[in-house]
Amino acid sequence: HSSEKLLAMPSVPFLGFGTFNSFVQNDEPLAKAVQHAIRTGYRHFDLASAYQNEDVVGKAIRECIEDGTVKREELFLASKLWCADQAPEDVEPACRKSLDALGLEYLDCYMMHWPSQWTKTSKLEDAGLGGEFKFEAVHLGDPDHILATYTAMEKLVEKGMVKTLGVSNFSIKDLKALLPRCTIRPISNEVEMHPYLAQPLLLGYCLSQGIHLTAYSPLGKVGYKSKDDPNLLEDPVLVEVAKEVGKTVGQVALRWNLQRGVGVIPKSLTPSRIEANADIVNWALSPDQMFRIGKLDRGFRFVRVHWWDFNPQDAAEMLHLPDWKPHQAE
């Protein structure tokens, strides 16, 4: 029976479409982008209650289902449980709220957005640079609290509200604490990952555990990066490799992750870029090109949030880079 269940579980498509729109309440461009992505061939859509746009995305998806562009069973729709909804009694209502907003009966995957729980009064204060939240933490990475939340999420699978479970922003330590104690294993872990943040130890661990890694911000931050941050898409090595293979720098960065066994969820509102980001399948980077891009790893995060300290896990990763030097603002 367990093998039958495993075969029935949806696998995570390696190419996905990110729907975080920087909390911009401008529905039409996002809806058009989602529908263009479906027509282009995207089937994995990355959602979250925290993005405050599940209603817009859901309506766009439903219209494509209703007009015959795609069938619901062809899609892999993943959403996330926000930090302020992680009390076990709040998990099911939060998931139902997402499903109601989307206008759908089930999710293919439901993820814990962060390994951190906040009080219900926590809220978004400023939408700039990815969001500034006013929050009071119940815990910041406590394994017992995480397990309690995850156990409540497991009941959603039993009720048919979600098909599979996942996590996001989990370190090796977080996963090692959860995996021996949970009943339904997470099928995916969504984290920031790109040539400047390769996280080889995390990748190796997830591969060893059969957990699919999905990379958010796989092109760095394009639209709203901090002014002192480097521009990944202008990196000389990536530019050089792009010329060698006759592709864009963005396509090279996405293909690099794909060849490492990592899924990607780039986001764009521009039709031509949506199409370009999907053209990463029928060609490959050479071992030499993969090696040169791999040497760009500097442990640099574009996504730095005031509620989570990535330093301990980043320090462990950096120990494995022999010529690593701290990032200097460019």
N, C-alpha and C positions, 0 to 999 in steps of 0.2 A: 504493500500500500504506500509506503514511504517513497519508493521509486516512482510509482504512478503519480504521486503528488508532485514530485520534483519535475517530472516531464510536463505536467500541466501548468507549472509555474511560468509566467512570462519572463523572458530574458530581457535584459536592459539593452536597447539599441545603442550602438556606439556613437551614432550621430543624433544629437538632440537640439532643441531650440530653447534658448533661455528666454523667459518672459519678464524678468525684472526690468522695470521701466523707470527706475530712479524716483519712484513715488510721483511721477508726473501724471496728473489727472487729464490726460489727453487720449480719449478712448479710440478714436478712429484710426490713427496711424498704427497703434498696436494691433487692433483687430485686423486691419489689412495685412500687416506683417505676418500674423499667425496664419491667415488664410493663404497668403502667398507661399509660406513655408510648407503648408500641407500640399499645395499644388506642385511645389518643387520636389516633394518626396520625403520631407521630414515626417517622422511618425512618433518620435519621442518629444514630449513637451514638459519642460521643467517649470512647475508652478509653486506657489507658496501663499498661505494666508497673509503673511507679512507684506507681500508685494501690493496688497490692496487692489488687485485687478483681476481676481479669479472670475468675476462676473463678466467682464469684457472678453477675456480669453475663452471662457466657457461658451458664450454666445457665438463667437467666431467659429469655434470648433463645431458646435451643434449645427450651425448653418451649412458647414461643409459636409456633415453627416447627412443632413436632410436633403441636400441637393445631389447626393450620390458621389461626391468627390472622394470620400473615404468612408470606410465602415468603422464603427466604434471599436470592434475587435482588432482592427489593424493598428490602432493607436496605443501608445504606452504613455499614460498620463500619470505623472508623479507630483504630489504636493507635499507640503511640509507642515508639521506641528510647531507653532511658534512657542517661544520661551514662556510667555505669560499664560499658556494653556497647558502646561505640563503637569499640573496637579492631576493625579489619576482620575479623579471625578470629572475633570474638564476635558479629557482626551476625546471621548466619544462626541460630546456636543461640538467640539472644535472641528472634528472631522465632518460631522453632519453639516455644519455651517459651510465648509468648503464645498461639499457635494451640492448643497442647495445653491450656492453662488455659481457653481459651474453648470448646474442644471443636469447633472449626470448621476447615475445610480451607483457607480463604484469607481475607485481609483486603482490603477495598476500597481502603484507603490505609494506608501505613506511614510515619510521620513521624519525623524526627529531633527529639527533645524539646527539646533546647537545642544551640546551636552551641558546645558545650564537652564535652570528654572527661575523665573521671575514671578513676582506677585502680580495679581490681576490688575492692579492699578498702574502698572508700567505702560508707557505709551510713547509713540513717536513724537519728538519735539521739533526736530528740524530735518527736512528732507534732503539737505545738501550733502554731497559727497557720500552717498549711499545710506544716509540716515543717522541721526543722533537721537538716542532714546533716553528718556528719563525712566529709570527702573530701580527696583529694589530686588536684589538677588535672594532667592531661597537657597540656592546652592550654585557653585561654580565647578561642576565636574565631579560631584559626589556619586560614587558607584551605586550606592543603595537607592538614592533618589532616581538616578537614571534607570535602574532596573524597575522601580515601581512604575515609572512613566511608560517604559517599554512593555511591561506586562499588561498595562491597560491598552496599549496599542495592539498587542497580540489578540485581544478580544475582538477588535475590529475585523480581523481576518476571519475569525470564527463566525461573525455576523454577516459576512459577505460584503462589507462596506469597502474593503480594500483586499487586493489579491496578495500583495507581498509587503514587506516592511524594509525600511532602509534607515540609514543615519546620515548625518552631514556634519562636517567639521570635527569628526572623531579622530583622535590620535591612536597610535598603536596601543598605548596604555588604556585608553577608553575602551577600545575593542576587546583587549585581553580581559578586562574586568567584566564585560557584558557577555561575551560569547559562551563561556562555560555555564552561565546561569540562566540564559534565555531559553525559551521553548521553540520559538520560531526565529531562525537565524536571519539577520539582515542580509538582503541580497546585494546591497550597494552602499557605498560611502561616497558622498559628494564633497569634494574639497577643492580649494584653489590649487591649480596645477598648470604650469607653463614652463618654457625653457629657463626662466629665471628662478623657478621654484619647482624643481623636479621631484623632490621627496622620494628618493629611491627606496629608502627603508620602508616607508608606508606602503609604497606600491608593491614591494616584494612581499610584505606581510599579507596584504589584502589578496594578492594572487595566490599565496599559499593557503589561504582560508576560503577560497572560492567566492570572494566578495568583489563585485564589480566596482572599479573606481571610476567616478565621473568627475571630469575637471570643469569647475566653473571658472570664469575669467580666463579662459584658455588663450586669449589674445592680450592678456593684461587688462588694464582699464583703458578703454578707448575714449569714451565720451566725458568722463568726469574724474580723471585721475588728479591727484595732488600735484601742484606745480613743480615740485622738486623730484617727482618720481621719473624714472627713466621711461622712454617710449619703446616698448618691446618691438613694435612694428618698424622701428628705424634701426634696430640692431644690425651692425655691419655684417655679422656672420649670417644672420637670417636673410638679409638683403642679397648677399652673395649666393647663398644656396638657392634662393628664389630665382635668380637669374639663370643658374645652372639647370634648373628643372623646368623653366618656363612657366612658373606659377607665381601667384602673389605671395607676399611675405606672410599674410594671414593664413593662407592655405598650407604653407610650409610648417608654421607653428602648430596648426591643427593636426596635420598629418604626422608630425613628430610624436604627439601624444598617442594618436591612433596606433602607430607602429609599436608603441610600448605596451599596448593592451589597455589603454585608458580611453574611456568615452569622453566626448566633448559636447558642450552645450553653448555654443556661441550665440550671441543675441545681436540683432540688427533690425532697424526699421526700413532699411534701404533694399528694395527688391534685388538689385544687381549683387549686393553683398550677401544677401540671403542665399542666392544661387551659387555664388563663388564659394561660400563656406561649406556648401554641400558637395562641392567637387573635390573631395579628398579621398576617394575610394579607389578609383581605377588607375592608380599610379603609385609609385613608392620612392622613398628616399634611400640612397645607398648606405651601406654600413658606415662609410667614411663621413657622409653628411650627417647621419644620426650621431656619430661620435663628436663631430665638431659642434653640433647644436647642444649635445649633452654637456659639453664643457662650459656652457654659458651659465649653468646653475650657480646662483649666488645666495640662495636662501632668501630671496626678496619677495615680500608680500605686497601686492597692491591693495588687498583688502585687509585693512587694519582697523579693528573695532575696539571700542573702549570697554567692552564687557568681557573680553576674552584675551588671555595671555598665551600667545603661541610660542613664547621664547623657549620653554623647556623642550618641546618636541623639535623645534628648529635647531636648537643647540646640538641635540643628538644627531640630527641629520648632517649638520655641518662638520661634525667630527670625521665624517666619511669622505669629505672632499679635501684631498691633500693640498691643493693650492688655493683654498678658499681665503678670500680677504673680505672684510666687512664692506658693505655697499657704501659708496660715497655718492652724495647727491651730485647729479650731473647738471 
